[in-house]
Amino acid sequence: MTKALLLRLKLVVGVVLVMVLVHVVNVALSGQLNQFGVYPRDIKSLHHVVFAPFIHGSTEHLLNNLVALSIFSAISLIRSAKFFLTSSLFIIVVSGLLIWLVARDGFHIGASGWIFGLWALNLAMAWFDRRFMNIIIALVLSFFYGGMIYGILPADSAVSFEAHLFGAVAGTIYALCYVAIKARARKR
């Protein structure tokens, strides 16, 4: 196994382990970590933008997010570890800030914004950078995960569709910026 592949595998496993550990602590504390979710327009919760994706309300919530996050992380890591890390940070911060600015009242927790961001990023890369690899990735994602588009619509009051929507927006913005910066660098 090459060093680069091992590093990418360690990143995915590391994220999974951190989320599981946070969930175990949250269960042991009877859900007290949920207060570190993003609560819209509450200045005290603004810095929770970076913590909220790692907190989950139930084991089912965690497991659903871990599967999807692992898959979309692995796909993003095809490009590089740096691409995955920078896009993930961008998606987490931008979607979290948008949730903080305009979402419904209530604590918004979970990795679904990050997941929808990585999903949209990989689809948008095919649109903005029409390389063969990007198109193949987008076609595979569209076939297997095209139904995720419905997740950005308000359907269940207990689910933060805002996280889904703003994650997808952040992923698309990152793809656009990434491709534009790369194109500008090639012109120099």
C-alpha positions as CSV (number, residue, x, y, z in Angstrom):
1,M,0.0,0.0,0.0
2,T,1.4,3.4,-1.0
3,K,2.0,6.1,1.6
4,A,-0.6,8.4,-0.1
5,L,-3.2,5.7,0.0
6,L,-2.4,4.8,3.6
7,L,-2.7,8.5,4.6
8,R,-6.1,8.8,2.9
9,L,-7.3,5.7,4.6
10,K,-6.1,7.0,7.9
11,L,-8.0,10.3,7.3
12,V,-11.3,8.5,6.8
13,V,-10.8,6.1,9.7
14,G,-9.7,9.0,11.9
15,V,-12.9,11.0,11.1
16,V,-15.0,7.9,11.8
17,L,-13.2,7.3,15.2
18,V,-13.6,10.9,16.3
19,M,-17.3,10.8,15.5
20,V,-17.8,7.5,17.3
21,L,-15.8,8.8,20.4
22,V,-17.8,12.0,20.5
23,H,-21.1,10.0,20.3
24,V,-20.0,7.7,23.1
25,V,-19.2,10.7,25.3
26,N,-22.5,12.3,24.3
27,V,-24.5,9.1,25.2
28,A,-22.6,8.9,28.5
29,L,-23.6,12.5,29.2
30,S,-27.2,11.9,28.3
31,G,-27.0,14.1,25.2
32,Q,-25.5,17.1,26.9
33,L,-23.1,17.7,23.9
34,N,-26.1,18.5,21.7
35,Q,-26.0,22.1,23.2
36,F,-22.8,22.5,21.1
37,G,-24.8,22.4,17.9
38,V,-25.4,25.5,15.9
39,Y,-28.3,27.5,17.3
40,P,-29.2,30.1,14.6
41,R,-28.6,33.8,15.4
42,D,-27.3,33.0,19.0
43,I,-23.9,34.6,19.1
44,K,-22.8,32.2,21.8
45,S,-23.2,29.3,19.4
46,L,-21.4,30.8,16.4
47,H,-18.2,29.0,17.2
48,H,-20.1,25.7,17.4
49,V,-20.1,25.7,13.6
50,V,-16.9,23.6,13.7
51,F,-18.2,21.2,16.4
52,A,-21.8,20.5,15.3
53,P,-20.9,18.1,12.4
54,F,-19.3,15.7,15.0
55,I,-22.3,15.6,17.3
56,H,-25.2,13.2,16.6
57,G,-28.6,12.9,18.3
58,S,-28.8,9.1,18.1
59,T,-26.8,6.0,17.1
60,E,-29.0,5.6,14.0
61,H,-28.2,9.2,13.1
62,L,-24.5,8.6,13.6
63,L,-24.4,5.4,11.6
64,N,-26.4,6.8,8.7
65,N,-24.0,9.8,8.5
66,L,-20.8,7.6,9.0
67,V,-21.7,5.5,6.0
68,A,-22.4,8.4,3.7
69,L,-19.5,10.5,5.0
70,S,-17.0,7.6,4.5
71,I,-18.2,7.1,0.9
72,F,-18.1,10.8,-0.1
73,S,-14.8,11.3,1.8
74,A,-13.2,8.4,0.0
75,I,-14.4,9.8,-3.4
76,S,-13.1,13.3,-2.5
77,L,-9.8,11.7,-1.5
78,I,-9.3,10.3,-5.0
79,R,-8.1,13.8,-5.9
80,S,-5.8,14.3,-2.9
81,A,-5.8,14.6,0.9
82,K,-5.3,18.3,0.7
83,F,-8.4,18.6,-1.6
84,F,-10.4,16.6,0.9
85,L,-9.2,18.6,4.0
86,T,-9.6,22.1,2.5
87,S,-13.0,21.3,0.9
88,S,-14.2,19.8,4.1
89,L,-13.2,22.7,6.2
90,F,-14.7,25.1,3.7
91,I,-18.0,23.1,3.6
92,I,-18.2,22.8,7.4
93,V,-17.6,26.5,8.0
94,V,-19.7,28.0,5.1
95,S,-22.7,25.7,5.7
96,G,-22.5,26.2,9.4
97,L,-22.4,30.0,9.0
98,L,-25.4,29.9,6.6
99,I,-27.3,27.7,9.1
100,W,-26.4,30.2,11.9
101,L,-27.6,33.1,9.8
102,V,-30.9,31.8,8.4
103,A,-32.0,28.4,9.6
104,R,-35.0,27.6,11.8
105,D,-34.6,27.9,15.6
106,G,-33.2,24.8,17.3
107,F,-29.9,23.0,17.7
108,H,-28.5,21.8,14.3
109,I,-26.2,18.9,14.7
110,G,-24.8,16.1,12.6
111,A,-22.5,15.7,9.6
112,S,-25.3,15.9,7.0
113,G,-24.3,19.3,5.8
114,W,-20.7,18.1,5.3
115,I,-22.0,15.0,3.5
116,F,-24.3,17.0,1.2
117,G,-21.4,19.4,0.6
118,L,-19.0,16.6,-0.5
119,W,-21.8,15.1,-2.6
120,A,-22.5,18.4,-4.4
121,L,-18.7,19.2,-4.7
122,N,-18.1,16.0,-6.6
123,L,-21.1,16.6,-8.9
124,A,-20.1,20.2,-9.4
125,M,-16.5,19.3,-10.3
126,A,-17.8,17.6,-13.4
127,W,-19.7,20.7,-14.4
128,F,-16.9,23.2,-13.7
129,D,-13.9,21.0,-14.7
130,R,-15.0,18.6,-17.4
131,R,-12.2,16.2,-17.0
132,F,-12.9,12.5,-17.6
133,M,-12.4,11.5,-14.0
134,N,-14.8,14.2,-12.7
135,I,-17.4,13.2,-15.2
136,I,-17.2,9.5,-14.3
137,I,-17.4,10.3,-10.6
138,A,-20.4,12.5,-11.2
139,L,-22.2,9.9,-13.3
140,V,-21.6,7.2,-10.6
141,L,-22.8,9.6,-7.9
142,S,-25.9,10.6,-9.9
143,F,-26.8,6.9,-10.5
144,F,-26.3,5.7,-6.9
145,Y,-27.0,8.9,-4.9
146,G,-29.1,11.1,-7.3
147,G,-32.1,10.9,-4.8
148,M,-30.1,13.0,-2.4
149,I,-31.4,16.0,-4.2
150,Y,-34.7,15.6,-2.4
151,G,-32.9,15.9,0.9
152,I,-32.5,19.7,0.4
153,L,-36.3,20.1,0.5
154,P,-38.1,20.5,3.8
155,A,-39.8,17.2,4.5
156,D,-39.4,16.4,8.2
157,S,-39.4,19.1,10.9
158,A,-36.9,17.0,12.9
159,V,-34.4,17.0,10.1
160,S,-32.3,20.1,9.3
161,F,-32.9,20.4,5.6
162,E,-31.1,23.7,5.9
163,A,-27.9,21.8,6.7
164,H,-28.4,19.7,3.6
165,L,-29.2,22.7,1.4
166,F,-26.4,24.9,2.7
167,G,-23.9,22.0,2.6
168,A,-24.8,21.5,-1.1
169,V,-24.4,25.2,-1.7
170,A,-21.0,25.3,0.0
171,G,-19.8,22.3,-1.9
172,T,-20.8,23.8,-5.2
173,I,-19.1,27.2,-4.3
174,Y,-15.9,25.3,-3.3
175,A,-15.9,23.5,-6.7
176,L,-16.4,26.7,-8.6
177,C,-13.6,28.5,-6.6
178,Y,-11.2,25.5,-6.8
179,V,-11.6,25.3,-10.6
180,A,-11.3,29.0,-11.1
181,I,-8.1,29.2,-9.0
182,K,-6.5,26.3,-10.8
183,A,-7.4,27.8,-14.2
184,R,-5.8,31.2,-13.1
185,A,-2.7,29.4,-11.9
186,R,-2.3,27.6,-15.2
187,K,-2.5,30.9,-17.1
188,R,0.5,32.3,-15.3
